Amino acid sequence: QVQLVESVGGLVQPGGSLRLSCSVSGRILNFVAIAWHRRAPAKGRELVATISGGGITSYADSVKGRFTISRPNANYAVYLKMNSLKPEDTAVYYCQLITLGGNDWGQGTQVTVSS
């Protein structure tokens, strides 16, 4: 059984930074990528960033240049470094494991950007 656990988010002032982590455990077959999504109040889910098994990254236009997704070693832990945070970044952030057999999700973590 695959399990994904996001780190605790928090309250950050506008312009501040925060790093989220996603730890992945269990038996993983046919790994494709890990992604971060977010869901803001009264909005749909947004794909924020993705990192493939080969280390290729992609970002939503709304976070490009401010957020960095990384996977520093051979295990499946993934980080999302968020800089220059804006109030519109307030959302529940979820990590997603993508394999050829399907997807698994973390439980989500709240990030609030407010003064």
C-alpha positions, 0 to 999 in steps of 0.5 A: 500500500502506497502512502504519501504524507505532506509536511505541515504547511502554515501561515506565511506573510506575503513575500515570505517563503515556505518549503513543503515536503512529501514523503512516499512509502510503500511498494512503488512500481512503474514510477512516472512522476510526482506532482503538487496540486492545490485547491484554493477556496471556491476554486478548482484543483490546480496542478502546480508543479511536476517532476518526472523520474528523469528529473524533468520539471514543469510548473503552472504559469502562476508559480513559475519563477517562484516555486521549485520542485525537487527530488534530491535523491533516489527515494521518492521524497519530493520538496516544493520550495515556495518563494515570494508567496502571495495571498492567492497562493493560499490553498490546500496543497496535495502531492500526487504519485503518478505511476503506470498503474494509477495515482495516489494522493496525500491528505493535503496540507494548508498553506495560508498567505496573509499579513 
